Amino acid sequence: MSELAQRGRNRAAVVTGASRGIGRAIVKRLAAEGYHVVANDIERQHEEMEKLRAEVEASGGRCDIAYADVSNPDDVASLAEYALARCGTIDVLVNNAGVLSVHKVEDIEPDEWDRMYDVNTKGTFMVTKALLGHFRQRKAGRIINIASIGGKRGGVGQAHYCSSKAAVISFTHILAMEVGLDGITVNAVCPGIIDTDMGRNNYRDEESLKKVIEKTTLGRLGYPEDVVGSVAFFASDDASFITGQALNVCGGIIFH
Ligand SMILES: NC(=O)c1ccc[n+]([C@@H]2O[C@H](COP(=O)([O-])OP(=O)(O)OC[C@H]3O[C@@H](n4cnc5c(N)ncnc54)[C@H](O)[C@@H]3O)[C@@H](O)[C@H]2O)c1
């Protein structure tokens, strides 16, 4: 067995928003490292989720599926209960589920504002809270929040999304301070523009794709597989002295 495939042996991870894009790639990477993964998404995504499970199992990994809307408190309680029942212990939580829409401030309806915060911010908080007692009891745990460079720099037409992600970064800092003495680390990954259903909102034609690429130092778009290494790293023993950080994985669009 390769060294990589050993890293997650006897470890379990919960990944939210796993049916496609970055979450899907995270599940596949952690499963390839030997983690028993509980992959979450909303029930509507069941076809994609079944495909994901089949792909993970075909390559020798373990993947359970937990349908839950991370913005619904009852669903979140069931998700945590199911994950603990399936895995016994959980080592890693990746809060990846997210939603984006694009509107100038005067066109954002209050309900749409709430939707961004309910999924991106409150969802991250609620899933974390549901597993925090378990992590504290074990005096171990890795919490990895998928934020965004938008949470640091912002983006026109995304005030609701970017501010919800800025809140995720702030939550990451504060939670890290609260739980450090219990051996739990909390970090955020801040992707740049990544080629997913969500990411494509940033480039709807060749011209805007060219502009996006020009913003990067590395001269290319990011892909979900570009993001997973940072998540695997924060989950690994190599990152045991790193907490409260928000790492940009953006091909050099921003530097702080
Ligand atoms: N793609 C990008 O350019 C980019 C950039 C920065 C940050 N991000 C962040 O990365 C994460 C993943 O984004 P992506 O690009 O893969 O997006 P995506 O839209 O391709 O995937 C998001 C996933 O979250 C799921 N989801 C949505 N609402 C949910 C809910 N209430 N409960 C459970 N699951 C839910 C969706 O069904 C989907 O599977 C998000 O948090 C996003 O904000 C993405």
Ligand as a Chemical Component Dictionary entry (heavy atoms), coordinates in Angstrom:
data_LIG
# 
_chem_comp.id                   LIG 
_chem_comp.type                 NON-POLYMER 
_chem_comp.pdbx_formal_charge   0 
_chem_comp.three_letter_code    LIG 
# 
loop_
_chem_comp_atom.comp_id 
_chem_comp_atom.atom_id 
_chem_comp_atom.alt_atom_id 
_chem_comp_atom.type_symbol 
_chem_comp_atom.charge 
_chem_comp_atom.model_Cartn_x 
_chem_comp_atom.model_Cartn_y 
_chem_comp_atom.model_Cartn_z 
_chem_comp_atom.pdbx_ordinal 
LIG N1  N1  N 0  -15.837 27.065 -7.625 1  
LIG C1  C1  C 0  -15.271 28.157 -7.174 2  
LIG O1  O1  O 0  -14.763 28.973 -7.965 3  
LIG C2  C2  C 0  -15.196 28.417 -5.692 4  
LIG C3  C3  C 0  -14.395 29.477 -5.287 5  
LIG C4  C4  C 0  -14.285 29.760 -3.937 6  
LIG C5  C5  C 0  -14.967 28.988 -3.014 7  
LIG N2  N2  N 1  -15.746 27.955 -3.434 8  
LIG C6  C6  C 0  -16.444 27.190 -2.395 9  
LIG O2  O2  O 0  -16.147 25.822 -2.547 10 
LIG C7  C7  C 0  -17.261 25.044 -2.090 11 
LIG C8  C8  C 0  -17.664 24.055 -3.174 12 
LIG O3  O3  O 0  -18.039 24.807 -4.312 13 
LIG P1  P1  P 0  -18.145 24.191 -5.794 14 
LIG O4  O4  O 0  -17.502 25.156 -6.686 15 
LIG O5  O5  O -1 -17.740 22.777 -5.801 16 
LIG O6  O6  O 0  -19.727 24.376 -5.989 17 
LIG P2  P2  P 0  -20.833 23.426 -6.639 18 
LIG O7  O7  O 0  -22.017 24.291 -6.795 19 
LIG O8  O8  O 0  -20.279 22.733 -7.814 20 
LIG O9  O9  O 0  -21.065 22.349 -5.473 21 
LIG C9  C9  C 0  -21.668 22.718 -4.260 22 
LIG C10 C10 C 0  -22.235 21.468 -3.621 23 
LIG O10 O10 O 0  -22.892 21.843 -2.394 24 
LIG C11 C11 C 0  -24.161 21.204 -2.364 25 
LIG N3  N3  N 0  -25.080 21.958 -1.524 26 
LIG C12 C12 C 0  -25.665 23.151 -1.796 27 
LIG N4  N4  N 0  -26.494 23.498 -0.813 28 
LIG C13 C13 C 0  -26.441 22.507 0.110  29 
LIG C14 C14 C 0  -27.086 22.303 1.348  30 
LIG N5  N5  N 0  -27.968 23.192 1.822  31 
LIG N6  N6  N 0  -26.805 21.177 2.046  32 
LIG C15 C15 C 0  -25.931 20.269 1.561  33 
LIG N7  N7  N 0  -25.287 20.409 0.381  34 
LIG C16 C16 C 0  -25.542 21.519 -0.336 35 
LIG C17 C17 C 0  -24.590 21.173 -3.820 36 
LIG O11 O11 O 0  -25.653 20.252 -4.052 37 
LIG C18 C18 C 0  -23.301 20.788 -4.499 38 
LIG O12 O12 O 0  -23.085 19.394 -4.484 39 
LIG C19 C19 C 0  -18.361 26.042 -1.738 40 
LIG O13 O13 O 0  -18.367 26.301 -0.356 41 
LIG C20 C20 C 0  -17.946 27.279 -2.494 42 
LIG O14 O14 O 0  -18.470 28.448 -1.920 43 
LIG C21 C21 C 0  -15.880 27.654 -4.755 44 
# 
loop_
_chem_comp_bond.comp_id 
_chem_comp_bond.atom_id_1 
_chem_comp_bond.atom_id_2 
_chem_comp_bond.value_order 
_chem_comp_bond.pdbx_ordinal 
LIG N1  C1  SING 1  
LIG C1  O1  DOUB 2  
LIG C1  C2  SING 3  
LIG C2  C3  SING 4  
LIG C2  C21 DOUB 5  
LIG C3  C4  DOUB 6  
LIG C4  C5  SING 7  
LIG C5  N2  DOUB 8  
LIG N2  C6  SING 9  
LIG N2  C21 SING 10 
LIG C6  O2  SING 11 
LIG C6  C20 SING 12 
LIG O2  C7  SING 13 
LIG C7  C8  SING 14 
LIG C7  C19 SING 15 
LIG C8  O3  SING 16 
LIG O3  P1  SING 17 
LIG P1  O4  DOUB 18 
LIG P1  O5  SING 19 
LIG P1  O6  SING 20 
LIG O6  P2  SING 21 
LIG P2  O7  DOUB 22 
LIG P2  O8  SING 23 
LIG P2  O9  SING 24 
LIG O9  C9  SING 25 
LIG C9  C10 SING 26 
LIG C10 O10 SING 27 
LIG C10 C18 SING 28 
LIG O10 C11 SING 29 
LIG C11 N3  SING 30 
LIG C11 C17 SING 31 
LIG N3  C12 SING 32 
LIG N3  C16 SING 33 
LIG C12 N4  DOUB 34 
LIG N4  C13 SING 35 
LIG C13 C14 SING 36 
LIG C13 C16 DOUB 37 
LIG C14 N5  SING 38 
LIG C14 N6  DOUB 39 
LIG N6  C15 SING 40 
LIG C15 N7  DOUB 41 
LIG N7  C16 SING 42 
LIG C17 O11 SING 43 
LIG C17 C18 SING 44 
LIG C18 O12 SING 45 
LIG C19 O13 SING 46 
LIG C19 C20 SING 47 
LIG C20 O14 SING 48 
# 
